[in-house]
């Protein structure tokens, strides 16, 4: 089973590098990137989960409608990606449900910062996907965190996939910078070990960042961005489909585990 997801947020990475960047500029980048992602998913007939910020949902209602019309799941990703707040769990859900007219079941914190699971449960989420159980000094210091799904405070936790033993992260930066054959090999290794694979990307990765030196993006982010990243995603999906792996949404995964192991979330 493949749990493919996209943190669908306003592009704010230039601000991390001292560049003034408005919400309107960030939305322009992310809208274009999201449509490229949707084109790729549609061409391959696969479904994914889009974790959307309140900002993105309110400023791109047409894109939100396209996400739903093409059969993908919408989940929450805070309100303002740059300034996450403790009240975002509830406010994000309110905004996204208002824009989409649908109930939202899942949450992922911006930058995968920690959350309070009891609060996630209180406001009505079934699952939380805010854990990257990698060991990356200065970013994700999670050497002893569970690698695979578990339940805490009545909420299913769905960590991003990392390799067994050394916990090498198989998230967006890995696909940008590793030789694709090596990334594919590690993904297959996780699938043999865990039985499923969880990963995430961002719309702005699919924007042509190399054409914008004013964004001051590090090489590891610019590398293989834009159309090249669309091609890399396309090859990853085709490899997984060739190996007969099924793409499901996160909420479908929760439903499946609820049935098979008798969970109550």
C-alpha positions, -999 to 999 in steps of 0.1 A, spaced: 0 0 0 13 35 -9 2 65 11 13 94 -11 8 129 2 15 165 -5 18 193 21 -2 219 2 9 251 17 17 287 6 54 287 -5 73 304 23 108 288 21 125 321 8 116 337 41 138 311 59 167 326 39 159 363 46 139 370 14 107 391 17 80 370 2 43 378 3 14 354 6 3 362 -29 37 353 -43 37 321 -23 3 311 -35 13 317 -72 41 292 -68 21 266 -49 -10 268 -72 12 261 -103 30 233 -85 -3 217 -72 -18 217 -107 13 199 -121 10 173 -93 -26 168 -101 -19 164 -138 7 137 -130 -16 118 -106 -45 120 -131 -23 106 -159 -13 77 -137 -48 72 -122 -37 72 -86 -51 88 -55 -32 108 -28 -39 129 3 -34 167 2 -27 183 36 -38 219 31 -32 250 51 -61 273 58 -43 300 38 -41 277 7 -77 266 10 -90 301 12 -69 315 -16 -72 286 -40 -108 274 -38 -107 262 -75 -77 241 -69 -94 226 -37 -124 217 -59 -101 200 -84 -84 180 -57 -118 166 -46 -133 162 -80 -103 140 -90 -109 117 -60 -81 128 -36 -85 132 1 -82 167 17 -66 169 52 -54 198 73 -19 214 76 -24 243 100 -36 278 91 -5 299 83 25 278 75 49 304 86 33 310 120 18 278 135 -3 284 166 -18 261 193 -53 271 180 -45 258 145 -58 223 150 -94 235 153 -92 266 131 -75 247 103 -103 222 104 -130 249 104 -115 267 74 -108 236 52 -143 221 59 -159 254 52 -141 257 18 -146 221 8 -180 213 23 -166 180 35 -155 166 69 -118 164 74 -102 135 92 -65 140 93 -39 165 104 -2 172 98 16 200 116 37 225 95 73 213 94 62 182 112 65 199 146 51 180 176 14 182 184 -8 173 214 -27 142 204 -54 147 230 -62 181 214 -61 165 179 -87 140 192 -108 166 209 -114 187 178 -124 156 158 -94 142 138 -90 105 134 -53 105 125 -22 126 128 8 124 104 32 148 120 61 125 128 92 120 107 109 92 127 143 99 111 175 108 130 186 141 114 205 163 138 190 197 142 157 188 125 142 154 134 159 138 164 136 108 166 160 78 169 137 59 193 103 70 180 81 43 164 88 38 127 54 25 118 18 34 126 6 33 162 -23 47 183 -18 74 209 -46 91 229 -72 76 206 -56 90 174 -38 69 148 -3 81 142 10 76 107 48 85 106 66 91 73 86 61 62 122 57 69 145 28 62 149 1 88 178 2 111 196 34 99 163 54 96 172 71 64 143 95 55 125 88 22 107 121 20 109 148 -6 146 158 -3 156 122 -9 138 120 -42 153 153 -52 189 144 -46 195 106 -47 200 87 -79 165 75 -87 174 38 -89 187 41 -53 156 58 -40 134 32 -57 155 4 -41 151 18 -6 113 23 -11 110 -14 -21 131 -23 9 106 -4 32 77 -21 15 91 -55 20 98 -47 57 67 -27 66 41 -37 41 33 -1 32 51 32 23 43 67 35 59 98 19 53 135 13 62 163 -11 53 200 -15 38 218 -45 66 243 -47 91 215 -55 73 211 -88 77 248 -97 108 258 -117 129 271 -88 161 270 -108 148 299 -129 145 321 -98 178 328 -81 162 356 -62 145 330 -40 179 320 -27 171 284 -25 199 259 -15 211 235 -42 195 205 -25 161 222 -29 166 235 -64 181 202 -76 157 184 -100 129 209 -92 101 218 -115 94 196 -146 123 173 -136 105 167 -103 73 159 -121 92 133 -141 108 118 -110 73 115 -93 60 100 -125 87 74 -126 82 66 -89 45 61 -94 50 39 -125 76 18 -107 52 12 -78 23 4 -101 45 -20 -121 51 -38 -88 13 -40 -82 12 -17 -52 -21 0 -44 -23 38 -38 -47 46 -10 -56 78 10 -46 81 46 -82 79 58 -87 47 38 -56 33 56 -72 42 89 -104 25 78 -85 -6 68 -66 -9 101 -98 -2 120 -114 -32 103 -85 -56 103 -72 -51 139 -104 -38 155 -91 -2 163 -115 25 175 -103 59 162 
